[in-house]
């Protein structure tokens, strides 16, 4: 059975949303477009990721 590229991108959207919510405690993305050549992802964040690590590093 041949894999459908659209299904794979859709699954990637779900995985990326879950990762962002768990790692950064933010909401789900507000706009996304995943494509092989060019992708866009917009997620509202409450703080700059890893800002404390950069300051102390």
Steps between C-alpha positions, in 0.01 A plus 500: 500500500643835394517775765304816433721813544200702620432249778865514607494882517175491696656260751805726525271794586350305790840392629644851481195644679533244779873566535453877519222470760705263717837675472391863514159481672343704221181470301470317174620667182285773352623462143696227328597385156730202469640418161805319368672812369374776730317496833353758736400456865359765736460422870434759770763472776483642852878547522814468292594130494811413700568867586626408848745247356644759260544761775676262738701317231 
